[in-house]
Amino acid sequence: MIVCYHRSSSLGTLEFCEQKYFLQYNLSLKDSTNKKALMGTIVHKALQILGDKKLCMARGNKSFTDDELGKFTLKQCDDLPKVTERAFNYYTENFPDVTLDKAELKICTKWTEKAVAYSDGAFDPRNQNVFSTEQFFDIEIDKPWARYDYRIGKERITGNLSIKGTVDLIIKHDENYYEILDYKTGKRINWATGEEKTPEALQKDTQLLLYYYALKNMYPEAEFYVSIFYINSGGVFSLVFDEDDYNKAEEILKKKFQYIKNKEHPKLLSNENSHWKCRKLCLFSEPYKEGSKKSVCQHMRDEIRLKGINKVVEQYGNIEKIYTYGDGGGRLAEKKK
């Protein structure tokens, strides 16, 4: 398979199902968004607005403009139900395939209020010294092991592995000490294995190590610790990482990179798409085309067996999107419209 970058969601997808990884991150096919995921996005946006309010105040401004939700005055940011409703309206309008109603809006509002009330408001962004919200990173790993060189048809793709992602909130505690805060609205489990994420498991969590590794590369003189806030599943868990964890993170990135590059026949979670996760959590278990007995992932599995993985990427993929942060919109998706 082709791998030009790692992000936490791509590595999570790989652990969930290798074929799903191939379809999303090599062919750029788009999976569906489910209710719970979209509700989580709404809550994240509402909490981001609260952090942006604090940044706005620090800059001495009376208002700010969010790229998606528009202009907010400082006073408007304190009406949590209204902030959540604006986020709700935006995302339901832009994801019409996911049906959310007033009952889901009520739940989203409840989750937002629960987050800011936790521990007497200790994790309300308005009560923090906010350094940044939605901090994007895109860092190339300048190491010999991170080099890649792929040939797809007449196209040649070369470069170094990069890590990409977005950190929900960075809090400044003093001139050299920062906290990375990540919000979760779902259950505190590993969705690939079903196992609970205990404090011991979180200390080894790939996403948290990736965030630490990224921020240490961006701000090498600073010290960071990482907090993950399970709003509905146990509260805040704070992890302290050090140089050994930095090296551990790089080793994980290296092993994942090499594993993906060497994988010529990605495994399906279930060859017959009979697993409940295939049926409930993956659009690629649907028929490849109308009347077909094969699902998208089964069809692509057979195409790889027949033609080889590079030919399948050349025929069905979108080479330009292999580099990009998101997924979506490959040629198969266009065929199905």
VOBA-1610 file (N, C-alpha, C; in pm, whole numbers, padded with zeros to 5 digits, always signed):
BEGIN
Met+00084-00119+00000Met+00000+00000+00000Met+00088+00124+00000Ile+00027+00235-00032Ile+00096+00364-00033Ile+00071+00434+00099Val+00177+00491+00155Val+00162+00573+00275Val+00257+00691+00263Cys+00199+00810+00261Cys+00277+00934+00253Cys+00273+01010+00386Tyr+00174+00981+00467Tyr+00163+01048+00597Tyr+00088+00959+00695His+00109+00988+00823His+00031+00929+00931His-00053+01039+00994Arg-00174+01006+01033Arg-00254+01088+01122Arg-00323+00991+01216Ser-00373+01039+01327Ser-00427+00947+01426Ser-00544+00866+01370Ser-00629+00930+01289Ser-00744+00858+01235Ser-00703+00754+01131Ser-00598+00781+01054Ser-00555+00683+00955Ser-00497+00560+01025Leu-00420+00581+01131Leu-00364+00468+01205Leu-00474+00392+01279Gly-00576+00464+01326Gly-00690+00398+01388Gly-00766+00313+01287Thr-00781+00366+01164Thr-00848+00292+01058Thr-00769+00167+01022Leu-00636+00178+01016Leu-00552+00063+00985Leu-00573-00048+01088Glu-00579-00011+01215Glu-00599-00110+01320Glu-00738-00171+01311Phe-00835-00091+01271Phe-00973-00137+01259Phe-00988-00236+01143Cys-00937-00198+01024Cys-00948-00284+00906Cys-00850-00234+00800Glu-00757-00320+00757Glu-00657-00280+00658Glu-00721-00243+00525Gln-00825-00316+00487Gln-00890-00286+00359Gln-00959-00150+00363Lys-01018-00116+00476Lys-01080+00015+00491Lys-00973+00124+00479Tyr-00856+00101+00537Tyr-00745+00195+00524Tyr-00710+00213+00376Phe-00698+00102+00304Phe-00662+00109+00163Phe-00765+00189+00083Leu-00892+00163+00107Leu-00997+00230+00032Leu-01001+00380+00061Gln-00977+00417+00186Gln-00984+00558+00222Gln-00856+00634+00190Tyr-00740+00573+00221Tyr-00615+00649+00216Tyr-00529+00618+00094Asn-00568+00518+00014Asn-00500+00493-00113Asn-00590+00526-00232Leu-00718+00490-00222Leu-00811+00520-00331Leu-00890+00649-00309Ser-00881+00705-00189Ser-00951+00830-00155Ser-01102+00816-00164Leu-01155+00697-00134Leu-01299+00678-00130Leu-01352+00726+00004Lys-01473+00774+00003Lys-01528+00839+00121Lys-01625+00747+00194Asp-01601+00729+00323Asp-01692+00653+00408Asp-01801+00746+00460Ser-01904+00688+00516Ser-02014+00768+00569Ser-01980+00823+00708Thr-02050+00928+00746Thr-02041+00983+00881Thr-02164+00940+00958Asn-02144+00885+01080Asn-02260+00839+01157Asn-02304+00947+01257Lys-02418+00924+01318Lys-02477+01022+01410Lys-02384+01059+01523Lys-02330+00956+01590Lys-02247+00983+01708Lys-02122+01063+01671Ala-02063+01031+01556Ala-01945+01104+01513Ala-01977+01251+01485Leu-02090+01275+01417Leu-02127+01413+01386Leu-02163+01490+01513Met-02227+01424+01607Met-02258+01488+01735Met-02130+01525+01809Gly-02030+01437+01802Gly-01901+01469+01863Gly-01836+01590+01799Thr-01847+01601+01666Thr-01793+01716+01594Thr-01861+01845+01638Ile-01992+01838+01659Ile-02068+01955+01703Ile-02020+02002+01841Val-02001+01909+01932Val-01955+01943+02067Val-01813+02000+02061His-01727+01939+01979His-01591+01991+01963His-01593+02136+01916Lys-01679+02165+01819Lys-01685+02301+01767Lys-01734+02400+01872Ala-01834+02360+01950Ala-01885+02449+02055Ala-01775+02479+02157Leu-01697+02377+02195Leu-01588+02398+02292Leu-01476+02481+02230Gln-01453+02464+02100Gln-01354+02547+02032Gln-01393+02694+02038Ile-01521+02723+02019Ile-01567+02862+02023Ile-01538+02924+02160Leu-01552+02844+02266Leu-01521+02896+02400Leu-01372+02927+02414Gly-01288+02841+02356Gly-01145+02868+02357Gly-01110+02990+02274Asp-01179+03006+02161Asp-01155+03122+02075Asp-01198+03251+02144Lys-01300+03242+02228Lys-01341+03360+02304Lys-01225+03406+02394Lys-01161+03307+02461Lys-01051+03343+02551Lys-00935+03405+02474Leu-00906+03354+02356Leu-00801+03413+02273Leu-00839+03553+02228Cys-00967+03571+02195Cys-01016+03701+02153Cys-00998+03805+02265Met-01031+03765+02387Met-01015+03854+02503Met-00869+03889+02524Ala-00780+03790+02511Ala-00637+03812+02532Ala-00580+03911+02430Arg-00641+03915+02313Arg-00594+04007+02208Arg-00659+04145+02218Gly-00751+04158+02313Gly-00815+04287+02333Gly-00925+04316+02233Asn-00978+04213+02169Asn-01085+04230+02070Asn-01222+04204+02132Lys-01326+04253+02068Lys-01461+04236+02119Lys-01540+04129+02042Ser-01483+04082+01931Ser-01550+03979+01851Ser-01446+03905+01769Phe-01487+03790+01715Phe-01401+03713+01627Phe-01491+03641+01527Thr-01431+03589+01421Thr-01506+03518+01318Thr-01453+03377+01302Asp-01541+03281+01318Asp-01507+03141+01294Asp-01529+03111+01146Asp-01439+03033+01087Asp-01446+03006+00944Asp-01576+02936+00905Glu-01635+02860+00997Glu-01755+02784+00965Glu-01883+02847+01021Leu-01876+02895+01143Leu-01998+02943+01210Leu-02019+03093+01199Gly-01919+03166+01153Gly-01935+03310+01137Gly-01892+03390+01259Lys-01945+03511+01270Lys-01901+03607+01371Lys-01965+03581+01507Phe-01882+03596+01613Phe-01928+03585+01751Phe-01882+03708+01829Thr-01970+03764+01908Thr-01928+03862+02008Thr-01891+03785+02134Leu-01820+03849+02225Leu-01781+03783+02349Leu-01903+03739+02429Lys-02005+03822+02429Lys-02126+03790+02504Lys-02197+03668+02446Gln-02200+03657+02315Gln-02266+03543+02251Gln-02201+03410+02289Cys-02072+03412+02316Cys-02000+03289+02348Cys-02044+03230+02482Asp-02104+03309+02569Asp-02144+03260+02701Asp-02282+03195+02701Asp-02352+03202+02589Asp-02481+03135+02576Asp-02455+02998+02514Leu-02421+02900+02600Leu-02379+02769+02551Leu-02484+02700+02464Pro-02613+02703+02502Pro-02712+02641+02414Pro-02714+02703+02274Lys-02699+02836+02266Lys-02701+02902+02136Lys-02575+02869+02054Val-02460+02863+02123Val-02336+02827+02054Val-02347+02686+01998Thr-02396+02594+02081Thr-02411+02456+02037Thr-02511+02447+01923Glu-02618+02524+01930Glu-02719+02522+01825Glu-02663+02572+01692Arg-02578+02674+01697Arg-02516+02724+01573Arg-02427+02618+01511Ala-02352+02547+01595Ala-02269+02438+01545Ala-02356+02326+01489Phe-02462+02294+01561Phe-02556+02190+01519Phe-02616+02224+01382Asn-02661+02346+01364Asn-02724+02388+01238Asn-02625+02381+01122Tyr-02501+02422+01149Tyr-02400+02421+01043Tyr-02372+02278+00996Tyr-02347+02188+01090Tyr-02306+02053+01051Tyr-02422+01970+00997Thr-02542+01990+01048Thr-02655+01916+00992Thr-02685+01963+00850Glu-02660+02091+00823Glu-02681+02144+00687Glu-02575+02091+00591Asn-02452+02075+00640Asn-02343+02033+00553Asn-02325+01882+00546Phe-02395+01808+00633Phe-02394+01661+00626Phe-02540+01613+00620Pro-02606+01639+00507Pro-02750+01608+00496Pro-02781+01458+00501Asp-02680+01374+00478Asp-02705+01230+00482Asp-02722+01178+00624Val-02683+01259+00723Val-02697+01220+00864Val-02815+01297+00922Thr-02915+01225+00968Thr-03036+01289+01019Thr-03025+01310+01170Leu-03017+01436+01210Leu-03020+01473+01351Leu-03141+01563+01375Asp-03207+01544+01489Asp-03325+01625+01518Asp-03308+01696+01653Lys-03415+01752+01705Lys-03408+01829+01829Lys-03363+01745+01947Ala-03391+01617+01944Ala-03347+01529+02053Ala-03194+01522+02056Glu-03131+01511+01937Glu-02984+01508+01930Glu-02925+01644+01967Leu-02991+01753+01928Leu-02944+01886+01969Leu-02944+01897+02120Lys-03046+01847+02185Lys-03055+01851+02331Lys-02939+01773+02393Ile-02906+01658+02334Ile-02795+01576+02386Ile-02662+01649+02366Cys-02642+01708+02249Cys-02518+01782+02222Cys-02501+01897+02322Thr-02609+01968+02349Thr-02605+02078+02445Thr-02571+02026+02585Lys-02630+01914+02620Lys-02602+01852+02750Lys-02455+01815+02762Trp-02397+01759+02656Trp-02257+01721+02658Trp-02166+01843+02671Thr-02198+01949+02599Thr-02118+02071+02607Thr-02122+02129+02749Glu-02240+02136+02806Glu-02254+02189+02941Glu-02186+02099+03043Lys-02190+01969+03019Lys-02124+01874+03108Lys-01972+01894+03105Ala-01918+01919+02987Ala-01774+01938+02972Ala-01726+02062+03048Val-01799+02173+03035Val-01753+02297+03099Val-01779+02296+03250Ala-01871+02212+03295Ala-01901+02204+03440Ala-01809+02107+03513Tyr-01739+02022+03438Tyr-01657+01917+03500Tyr-01552+01976+03594Ser-01540+01916+03711Ser-01442+01958+03812Ser-01452+02108+03841Asp-01577+02154+03863Asp-01604+02295+03894Asp-01549+02392+03790Gly-01557+02350+03663Gly-01516+02438+03555Gly-01367+02441+03526Ala-01293+02347+03585Ala-01148+02347+03568Ala-01105+02327+03423Phe-01191+02261+03342Phe-01155+02235+03203Phe-01243+02312+03105Asp-01313+02413+03155Asp-01383+02507+03069Asp-01277+02594+03000Pro-01270+02594+02867Pro-01166+02674+02799Pro-01164+02821+02840Arg-01280+02874+02882Arg-01285+03014+02924Arg-01210+03038+03054Asn-01183+02930+03128Asn-01109+02941+03254Asn-00962+02904+03239Gln-00918+02884+03116Gln-00781+02843+03091Gln-00701+02955+03025Asn-00570+02944+03036Asn-00481+03033+02962Asn-00457+02967+02826Val-00547+02995+02732Val-00547+02926+02604Val-00432+02976+02516Phe-00352+02882+02470Phe-00242+02913+02379Phe-00288+02904+02234Ser-00367+02800+02202Ser-00422+02786+02067Ser-00538+02687+02069Thr-00627+02703+01972Thr-00735+02606+01950Thr-00717+02545+01811Glu-00756+02421+01797Glu-00749+02352+01668Glu-00612+02373+01602Gln-00507+02342+01678Gln-00370+02360+01629Gln-00336+02252+01526Phe-00322+02293+01401Phe-00289+02198+01294Phe-00138+02178+01289Phe-00097+02055+01260Phe+00046+02029+01239Phe+00064+01942+01115Asp+00172+01967+01046Asp+00210+01890+00927Asp+00363+01889+00925Ile+00419+01781+00976Ile+00563+01774+01002Ile+00626+01661+00922Glu+00722+01694+00840Glu+00795+01592+00765Glu+00904+01533+00853Ile+00916+01401+00852Ile+01018+01331+00932Ile+01143+01318+00846Asp+01245+01390+00882Asp+01369+01395+00804Asp+01465+01287+00853Lys+01427+01163+00825Lys+01510+01048+00863Lys+01519+00954+00743Pro+01629+00884+00726Pro+01642+00792+00611Pro+01530+00689+00605Trp+01487+00638+00721Trp+01383+00534+00721Trp+01248+00586+00672Ala+01228+00719+00675Ala+01098+00778+00640Ala+01085+00807+00491Arg+01186+00773+00411Arg+01183+00802+00268Arg+01089+00705+00196Tyr+01012+00757+00100Tyr+00930+00669+00017Tyr+00949+00705-00130Asp+00924+00605-00215Asp+00938+00621-00360Asp+00842+00521-00425Tyr+00729+00571-00475Tyr+00628+00485-00536Tyr+00613+00520-00683Arg+00580+00419-00762Arg+00549+00442-00904Arg+00412+00383-00932Ile+00317+00470-00970Ile+00181+00430-01003Ile+00156+00468-01148Gly+00159+00368-01238Gly+00148+00398-01380Gly+00264+00486-01423Lys+00232+00601-01480Lys+00336+00695-01523Lys+00374+00793-01414Glu+00301+00787-01302Glu+00325+00880-01192Glu+00430+00825-01096Arg+00519+00912-01052Arg+00618+00876-00950Arg+00595+00965-00829Ile+00583+00903-00713Ile+00557+00976-00588Ile+00675+00955-00496Thr+00745+01062-00464Thr+00861+01052-00375Thr+00851+01155-00264Gly+00918+01129-00155Gly+00919+01223-00044Gly+00952+01154+00086Asn+00921+01222+00195Asn+00940+01168+00328Asn+00807+01162+00401Leu+00792+01061+00481Leu+00672+01047+00562Leu+00650+01173+00646Ser+00526+01217+00653Ser+00492+01329+00740Ser+00385+01285+00839Ile+00372+01359+00945Ile+00263+01337+01040Ile+00175+01461+01038Lys+00044+01436+01032Lys-00053+01544+01021Lys-00161+01526+01127Gly-00218+01635+01168Gly-00327+01625+01264Gly-00368+01761+01318Thr-00463+01759+01408Thr-00514+01880+01471Thr-00535+01855+01619Val-00477+01939+01702Val-00492+01929+01847Val-00607+02019+01890Asp-00700+01965+01968Asp-00819+02042+02007Asp-00784+02171+02080Leu-00698+02160+02182Leu-00670+02277+02266Leu-00530+02265+02326Ile-00456+02375+02324Ile-00326+02380+02393Ile-00335+02489+02500Ile-00304+02450+02622Ile-00314+02540+02737Ile-00172+02574+02785Lys-00148+02700+02807Lys-00016+02745+02855Lys-00021+02759+03006His+00065+02684+03075His+00070+02691+03221His+00179+02784+03270Asp+00291+02789+03200Asp+00392+02891+03226Asp+00474+02907+03098Glu+00584+02980+03105Glu+00658+03013+02984Glu+00710+02891+02909Asn+00725+02780+02978Asn+00786+02664+02914Asn+00707+02535+02934Tyr+00584+02547+02985Tyr+00509+02426+03020Tyr+00366+02437+02967Tyr+00327+02340+02886Tyr+00199+02344+02817Tyr+00123+02212+02834Glu-00007+02221+02817Glu-00092+02102+02823Glu-00166+02086+02691Ile-00160+01967+02636Ile-00238+01932+02517Ile-00368+01868+02566Leu-00482+01921+02525Leu-00611+01869+02571Leu-00691+01820+02451Asp-00735+01694+02458Asp-00813+01633+02351Asp-00948+01590+02406Tyr-01056+01629+02338Tyr-01191+01595+02384Tyr-01242+01468+02315Lys-01314+01386+02392Lys-01379+01269+02337Lys-01522+01264+02392Thr-01618+01243+02302Thr-01757+01230+02348Thr-01802+01084+02353Gly-01723+00994+02293Gly-01760+00854+02288Gly-01711+00774+02407Lys-01722+00644+02394Lys-01680+00554+02502Lys-01528+00546+02511Arg-01482+00516+02631Arg-01337+00505+02654Arg-01291+00363+02620Ile-01298+00330+02492Ile-01256+00198+02447Ile-01175+00211+02319Asn-01100+00106+02290Asn-01033+00093+02161Asn-01134+00031+02066Trp-01178+00107+01964Trp-01284+00060+01876Trp-01241-00057+01790Ala-01110-00076+01772Ala-01063-00189+01692Ala-01069-00319+01771Thr-01042-00311+01903Thr-01034-00432+01984Thr-01150-00447+02082Gly-01216-00335+02112Gly-01325-00338+02211Gly-01277-00329+02354Glu-01146-00319+02376Glu-01091-00315+02511Glu-01100-00174+02569Glu-01119-00167+02701Glu-01124-00038+02770Glu-00986+00027+02769Lys-00985+00158+02751Lys-00859+00232+02756Lys-00831+00272+02901Thr-00756+00190+02968Thr-00718+00216+03106Thr-00608+00323+03108Pro-00578+00381+03225Pro-00466+00476+03232Pro-00336+00416+03179Glu-00315+00287+03205Glu-00194+00221+03156Glu-00195+00212+03003Ala-00313+00183+02947Ala-00325+00176+02801Ala-00310+00314+02737Leu-00362+00417+02803Leu-00351+00553+02750Leu-00206+00600+02747Gln-00125+00552+02841Gln+00016+00589+02843Gln+00087+00539+02718Lys+00029+00438+02652Lys+00088+00382+02530Lys+00004+00416+02406Asp-00096+00500+02422Asp-00190+00530+02315Asp-00121+00601+02198Thr-00141+00546+02078Thr-00072+00599+01961Thr-00109+00744+01932Gln-00239+00779+01945Gln-00281+00916+01917Gln-00213+01014+02013Leu-00211+00983+02140Leu-00153+01074+02238Leu-00002+01087+02220Leu+00063+00975+02189Leu+00207+00980+02162Leu+00235+01060+02034Leu+00147+01046+01935Leu+00163+01122+01811Leu+00152+01272+01838Tyr+00055+01313+01919Tyr+00040+01453+01953Tyr+00165+01505+02026Tyr+00213+01426+02121Tyr+00331+01467+02196Tyr+00451+01481+02101Tyr+00470+01383+02015Tyr+00581+01384+01921Tyr+00573+01507+01830Ala+00453+01536+01782Ala+00435+01650+01691Ala+00466+01782+01760Leu+00410+01801+01879Leu+00429+01928+01948Leu+00574+01948+01992Lys+00642+01840+02028Lys+00783+01852+02064Lys+00867+01889+01943Asn+00824+01848+01824Asn+00894+01889+01703Asn+00866+02034+01670Met+00744+02080+01697Met+00708+02219+01669Met+00768+02315+01770Tyr+00773+02274+01895Tyr+00823+02359+02004Tyr+00923+02279+02087Pro+01043+02256+02033Pro+01139+02167+02099Pro+01184+02212+02237Glu+01178+02341+02266Glu+01224+02390+02396Glu+01117+02380+02504Ala+00993+02356+02463Ala+00882+02351+02558Ala+00863+02210+02612Glu+00796+02203+02728Glu+00758+02076+02786Glu+00606+02063+02777Phe+00559+01943+02748Phe+00416+01918+02730Phe+00372+01798+02813Tyr+00251+01807+02863Tyr+00185+01684+02905Tyr+00051+01679+02834Val-00006+01560+02826Val-00123+01537+02742Val-00240+01493+02829Ser-00354+01561+02811Ser-00478+01524+02880Ser-00582+01484+02777Ile-00653+01377+02805Ile-00763+01333+02720Ile-00890+01335+02804Phe-00990+01405+02756Phe-01112+01433+02832Phe-01227+01352+02774Tyr-01258+01242+02841Tyr-01374+01161+02803Tyr-01496+01220+02873Ile-01566+01304+02801Ile-01675+01381+02859Ile-01782+01289+02918Asn-01809+01179+02851Asn-01917+01089+02894Asn-01866+00954+02943Ser-01736+00943+02967Ser-01682+00811+03000Ser-01561+00818+03092Gly-01575+00891+03203Gly-01468+00885+03302Gly-01393+01012+03330Gly-01417+01117+03250Gly-01352+01245+03278Gly-01214+01257+03218Val-01127+01329+03289Val-00996+01366+03237Val-00888+01268+03285Phe-00804+01228+03191Phe-00687+01146+03221Phe-00565+01221+03169Ser-00470+01250+03257Ser-00351+01327+03219Ser-00228+01237+03219Leu-00151+01246+03111Leu-00034+01162+03093Leu+00090+01248+03078Val+00196+01211+03147Val+00323+01281+03137Val+00418+01196+03052Phe+00470+01256+02947Phe+00561+01186+02857Phe+00700+01248+02868Asp+00802+01168+02829Asp+00940+01216+02834Asp+01015+01174+02708Glu+01147+01186+02712Glu+01228+01157+02593Glu+01212+01011+02548Asp+01199+00920+02646Asp+01179+00780+02610Asp+01048+00762+02532Asp+00944+00835+02573Asp+00816+00827+02502Asp+00825+00890+02363Tyr+00905+00994+02351Tyr+00928+01055+02220Tyr+00991+00952+02126Asn+01092+00881+02174Asn+01158+00779+02093Asn+01062+00662+02066Lys+00980+00630+02164Lys+00880+00524+02146Lys+00781+00563+02037Ala+00738+00690+02038Ala+00645+00738+01936Ala+00706+00726+01797Glu+00833+00764+01784Glu+00898+00757+01654Glu+00911+00612+01607Glu+00937+00522+01700Glu+00948+00381+01664Glu+00814+00325+01616Ile+00705+00369+01681Ile+00571+00327+01637Ile+00545+00378+01497Leu+00575+00505+01472Leu+00553+00564+01340Leu+00634+00490+01233Lys+00757+00455+01267Lys+00844+00382+01175Lys+00788+00244+01142Lys+00747+00170+01244Lys+00695+00034+01223Lys+00566+00036+01142Lys+00477+00132+01172Lys+00352+00143+01096Lys+00381+00177+00950Phe+00475+00266+00929Phe+00514+00307+00794Phe+00565+00188+00714Gln+00655+00113+00774Gln+00713-00002+00705Gln+00609-00111+00681Tyr+00522-00131+00777Tyr+00418-00233+00763Tyr+00324-00200+00647Ile+00280-00075+00642Ile+00186-00034+00536Ile+00253-00043+00400Lys+00377+00003+00388Lys+00448+00000+00260Lys+00463-00142+00207Asn+00479-00238+00297Asn+00505-00376+00255Asn+00377-00459+00238Lys+00263-00400+00264Lys+00136-00474+00258Lys+00081-00468+00115Glu+00081-00582+00048Glu+00032-00589-00090Glu-00111-00642-00099His-00157-00710+00004His-00293-00763+00007His-00356-00728+00143Pro-00414-00609+00155Pro-00473-00568+00283Pro-00582-00664+00328Lys-00580-00696+00457Lys-00678-00788+00515Lys-00812-00719+00536Leu-00919-00795+00516Leu-01054-00747+00547Leu-01087-00785+00690Leu-01159-00700+00758Leu-01206-00735+00892Leu-01287-00862+00887Ser-01367-00877+00783Ser-01448-00998+00762Ser-01461-01021+00612Asn-01414-01134+00563Asn-01418-01161+00419Asn-01559-01161+00364Glu-01655-01199+00447Glu-01794-01204+00404Glu-01873-01079+00447Asn-01802-00982+00506Asn-01867-00861+00559Asn-01978-00896+00659Ser-01956-01004+00733Ser-02058-01050+00827Ser-02041-00991+00968His-01926-00932+00993His-01902-00871+01125His-01995-00751+01142Trp-02047-00734+01263Trp-02140-00623+01286Trp-02076-00488+01258Lys-01944-00477+01277Lys-01877-00350+01249Lys-01878-00319+01100Cys-01871-00423+01017Cys-01881-00402+00872Cys-02019-00348+00836Arg-02121-00411+00892Arg-02259-00375+00856Arg-02301-00240+00913Lys-02254-00208+01035Lys-02302-00088+01103Lys-02208+00033+01090Leu-02079+00008+01070Leu-01982+00117+01079Leu-01907+00146+00950Cys-01941+00075+00840Cys-01860+00092+00720Cys-01946+00092+00594Leu-01937+00199+00520Leu-02011+00213+00394Leu-01961+00115+00289Phe-01838+00070+00302Phe-01778-00015+00200Phe-01830-00159+00203Ser-01917-00189+00297Ser-01982-00321+00297Ser-02106-00321+00207Glu-02140-00205+00152Glu-02253-00196+00060Glu-02213-00246-00079Pro-02309-00282-00164Pro-02276-00335-00297Pro-02188-00239-00378Tyr-02095-00297-00451Tyr-02005-00218-00534Tyr-02082-00135-00636Lys-02183-00194-00696Lys-02272-00121-00786Lys-02408-00189-00779Glu-02507-00121-00830Glu-02643-00173-00821Glu-02655-00312-00882Gly-02710-00405-00802Gly-02729-00541-00848Gly-02612-00633-00822Ser-02498-00578-00777Ser-02381-00661-00752Ser-02395-00738-00621Lys-02344-00861-00621Lys-02343-00941-00499Lys-02219-00914-00415Lys-02126-00842-00472Lys-02002-00808-00401Lys-02012-00669-00341Ser-01954-00654-00223Ser-01943-00522-00162Ser-01826-00448-00225Val-01813-00321-00191Val-01700-00241-00239Val-01569-00305-00198Cys-01558-00342-00070Cys-01429-00396-00022Cys-01400-00533-00083Gln-01502-00616-00105Gln-01482-00746-00168Gln-01439-00730-00315His-01504-00637-00384His-01468-00612-00524His-01322-00568-00533Met-01281-00476-00447Met-01143-00428-00452Met-01043-00534-00409Arg-01083-00620-00316Arg-00998-00733-00278Arg-00971-00820-00401Asp-01076-00851-00478Asp-01061-00936-00595Asp-00984-00866-00706Glu-01002-00735-00719Glu-00926-00658-00817Glu-00777-00661-00785Ile-00743-00650-00658Ile-00602-00655-00616Ile-00543-00792-00647Arg-00618-00897-00619Arg-00571-01032-00649Arg-00546-01051-00798Leu-00630-00991-00881Leu-00621-01008-01026Leu-00514-00919-01090Lys-00506-00793-01046Lys-00424-00695-01116Lys-00301-00648-01037Gly-00303-00669-00906Gly-00197-00614-00823Gly-00238-00479-00768Ile-00182-00443-00654Ile-00229-00325-00581Ile-00198-00195-00655Asn-00084-00187-00723Asn-00049-00064-00793Asn-00144-00036-00909Lys-00182-00140-00982Lys-00276-00122-01093Lys-00414-00077-01043Val-00453-00129-00926Val-00582-00090-00869Val-00580+00057-00828Val-00470+00100-00768Val-00458+00242-00731Val-00460+00329-00856Glu-00390+00286-00960Glu-00387+00363-01086Glu-00526+00373-01148Gln-00603+00263-01144Gln-00732+00259-01210Gln-00841+00332-01131Tyr-00843+00312-00999Tyr-00955+00361-00919Tyr-00920+00480-00828Gly-00794+00503-00806Gly-00756+00603-00707Gly-00749+00744-00762Asn-00723+00835-00673Asn-00702+00976-00707Asn-00564+01012-00654Ile-00464+01007-00741Ile-00325+01020-00699Ile-00301+01151-00624Glu-00365+01259-00671Glu-00343+01390-00609Glu-00384+01391-00463Lys-00487+01312-00429Lys-00539+01314-00293Lys-00462+01226-00196Ile-00369+01145-00247Ile-00291+01057-00160Ile-00207+01140-00063Tyr-00169+01260-00102Tyr-00088+01346-00016Tyr-00170+01421+00088Thr-00301+01434+00064Thr-00379+01532+00138Thr-00425+01482+00273Tyr-00468+01576+00356Tyr-00504+01550+00496Tyr-00627+01463+00509Gly-00728+01486+00424Gly-00854+01412+00438Gly-00867+01304+00334Asp-00987+01246+00329Asp-01014+01146+00229Asp-01133+01195+00146Gly-01177+01111+00053Gly-01305+01139-00012Gly-01297+01166-00160Gly-01398+01115-00232Gly-01419+01156-00369Gly-01337+01089-00475Gly-01303+00961-00460Gly-01230+00891-00564Gly-01320+00851-00679Arg-01264+00780-00775Arg-01338+00750-00898Arg-01452+00653-00873Leu-01436+00563-00777Leu-01544+00470-00748Leu-01666+00546-00697Ala-01642+00643-00611Ala-01752+00724-00558Ala-01824+00795-00672Glu-01748+00840-00769Glu-01810+00908-00883Glu-01895+00812-00964Lys-01851+00687-00978Lys-01927+00588-01052Lys-02061+00559-00988Lys-02061+00560-00856Lys-02181+00520-00784Lys-02288+00627-00781Lys-02254+00749-00817Lys-02351+00859-00813Lys-02456+00841-00923
//
